[in-house]
Amino acid sequence: MQQLEAQEVSLHKVFSSDYDFRIPDYQRPYAWDVEQAVQLLTDLEESLERGTGEPYFLGSVVLVKAKGDAPAEVIDGQQRLTTLTILFALLRDLTEDVDLRSDLDRLVTEPGNKVRRLAPKPRLTLRMRDAGFFQQYIQTREGTEALRSLKEGSLPTDAQKAVLRNAAALHAILVEWSEARRLDLVQMLGERTFLVVVSTPDLDSAHRIFSVMNSRGMDLSPTDIFKSHIIGALDEVASEQCARKWEDAEEALGRDDFADLFLHLRMVFAMKRAERELLKEFPEQVLSRYLPGKAEAFVTEVVVPYADAYVQIRDARYTAASGAEQVNAWFKRLQQIDNNDWRPAALWALRTHGHDPAWLDRFFGALERLAASMFIRRVYTTPRVTRYADLLRELDAGKGLDAPSFALTDEERTETLARLEGDIYLVTRTRKYILLRLDEMLAGKPGVSYDHALITVEHVLPQNPKAGARWLRDFTEKQRGQWTHRLGNLVLLNRTKNSYAQNYDFTEKKTKYFTGRHGVSTFALTSQVLQHETWVPELLQKRQLRLVGLLADEWDL
């Protein structure tokens, strides 16, 4: 690690001409919420009240500081530095002491020097998208008063909204303090409040330092670090444009799904199961194709279109002149499977054939068949991911819809059918998927989804009939053991289980438990049961054959 420096620095030195902080565009935006900002002030207030004169440490800041007069890039500590700047600005605009106002203003803005021809400039420069806003409303005298008059909905970025909310919350506290108490806080901040400033000229070294430090700030994710390498490889104009496209994609997906996208991208490019953490594999398997020299292409040809594809899949929002409904129906079905290992293949398909809804319909039909079979057979993660990796390699080789990995072997078809014939109810993870899949076939509404907070799987023939119930006359003990948990005896309800009602005789169960408010059931699967006068083994046998047959035909088993 080259020229590593770490030192305790008082706040009046941190916010002085000794430092010129810049938040690089690859960093995430300012994102502290009101609770975190108020907690910072509360911690400072408690230290003030103790009045011991002991130093108060606010944590650490990690910087990349190259030689010369270039600003120091903030790798970790942005949230604290930004919130402290807001705090200084509020204290500046609240005080009626002219000298104190000037002193506080110098903590926020470098005053410049006419003799040396130096113009005033902010101590802290936010990312390009928010820098002008921050300078106007925080780093300009009386700017915080104008800031509080703004409407949050009128602001274009989440960072600007966070600045407004936090400034308003801190102002509401500070305005209740006396002038003397605010002066005590200012003096404590200047005299005995410290940050540990860690600086290195090397970005990679800074990331290594950052990764092992216990910071009160918001940790960088792998995607932030990848962004630093990509955006950092561009000139100023391209950097701003690509940073904005990257952030738009991240906002569209949300931070968690954006992180998942990069896991899927690794799979799309590497076409093999992950063996090490993403931070090690992604640069080798993906970024190495774009660095050096093609950083902009990575943003425009990978991040942006794949993020758009991810949103279409997640939200079932594929659009086309015709055929979009069928494609979105497949997305809704796939979303109900309990893993996302199918997503890389889905992303590949949208990225390469997004213009062809008919092809996508056939592709996703084959993908859902494979995913559903592995889901029903409870195939473990490693063989499941390996199968999808094989599929991606075949797709990359141009085999398309004829990719061998789409095909189910005789053994796989037989096992899938055997699972469907078995005690479906006892396999908690898969039973609802199978029944919802059947229900949409019976309803004749592809990809139908229900706006119910709760959907439960229920028995018609109950698990534990009460003594004297007709169930015990219509079914022998052996028949109850044979049929209770199988597909033909199951229905869907949009209500919580009722242990008493579950044991009603069939006629009473139909009217009191299986019908909705208006005397009918939401689900086609359940409505069919209501048409029968009795529920006996012979009827169950016919129903079982029909329902399993529908699934066998659908999935070509």
Phi, psi and omega in degrees: 000126189270132168047047177289131177232133176222126181209152174280128183231129178291154184298326181291340173274323178300316180262063179216183181291354176293336184229148175224098188269139175225133175271113182294154184295340180282348178288155173293160179290167172301131189215008177299140176266178184300320181300318181290320180294316180293325178297322177300312179294322179298317178298317179295320180296319179296321176295321178298317182291329178295325173057033183275343184081002180287150177299145177242124184258131183261008181105208188232160173229133178250126186236151163254114183238103177283169178290156179092202186263010181296144178299157176275125178279130182272113179270321176218134179121000181305316186297319180289315180298320180293316181293322176297321177297318176299317180298313178300319182295319178295316178297322177299313186280345179273332186284147175259000179277114185299315181295317179296320179299320179293318180298316180292323179297326179290338175286335183266323186226131172293120188290344182085177184208112182294325180299318182267007179058041179255123180279153174301147178205155181294146173292326182234125178251118179286177177305152189307325185292333186242356187297315181296318178299313183295320180293320183290318189257345180243315188267011175243136181306136180066009180294328183294333177293316177294324180301315185292345178274352182283155174263131184303321182295342181275351184273139190278341184232155177296327180296317180294323176295321179294320177299314180298311182298314183291321178298318180296318181293317179292321179298319181300329177280310187293328182293340178276348179278154174285162176302320181294320181292320177295323177296320177300318179296314180301316182292323176295318179299321183281327190263321189223027175246130190229153167241147170269115182258118179251124181228147178210148179281357190243125182298317180298319178297320179298320178294323178294318177299311183302319187294337182253359181272142176268097188251153175275357180280189180262120187298145171288144174262169175306324181294327177296320182289320176299320179298321181297322180289320182288305183293325180293343181271002185253160174285175190300316183293310180296325179299313180296314182296316183287324177298320180293317178297319179299312183292324176298319179295318181295320179293323181295323182271330192089152189297320182292313180292328177296320176296320177297324179305319182290329173297317180290324178297321177303317180294318180301318184277317185279329179056037174206162183294143179295140179243337179225178182293157185300323181301330179271319187280322185298315177300322182287315190270339183237300186297330181299340179281345185240346178241134356275165167099339184231033183299318181296323179296326179298320180290311188280332184255347181240295187300308186295306183292324179288326175296319177297318178297320180299315180297317180299319180290311184298317186259005183051056185238031175292138180235145177197162180300326176206154176088359182293327183300318180295318180296315180295330176297319177296321179300317181297322179294311183298328180298338183277352177282147191276017174214162181250019184293342177282345188297318180305317178295322178294318178297317178303315183296315180293322182292324186261336184227026183300341181275355190235085184297328179294317177296317180298322179301314179292320181298310184288335172297315178293321181292318180294322178300313179295313182296318181294319179298314179294325178296311182294323180280356180058048178292133184290166188302310186299307178294330179293312180294323178298321179296316179293326176295318176300317180299316180297320178295320179293320177295318179296331179277001175091013183279343172053228184292346178266011180304126183303330183291342174292328187287137174269135177289167177303319181294321180292319178295315180299316180293321178298314178298319180298320178295320180293329179281342188275201182280079184305318187300328185284349177261089191303319187293325189258342191297318182292322179300314182297316182290321177295324178296317177295317184299321180292327177294316181291327180283342182069028180236094182303131175070019181301140175229150185248137180269063179244136177294334184217132172232125182242155175259126185235156175271146167276294168294115187290160180291325184225078180301142180284158181303135179084357181291151179298332179308322184287341175273324184279338182231132170286167178300321179295318180294321177296320177295329181282324192250340191307313189258009183271166188306316184298341183257009187247147177222170176251140175226152176253059178204164178288158179294145176234104188299330180283313183293334180299337185261006176304155168292165192301312183299314180291323180296321179299314187279329187256341188236328186263355181253157178271195183298329185256021175082008178229166178258147177295328190262133178299322181300321182279323179301325179298324180295324183295343182281347184266145179274330181227165178227100188229165184305321182296319178295319179299320180300315179294317181296319179299314180299318182292314185291316178295324178297321177300315180292320179298320178291316182300317184259009177051060182262000000 
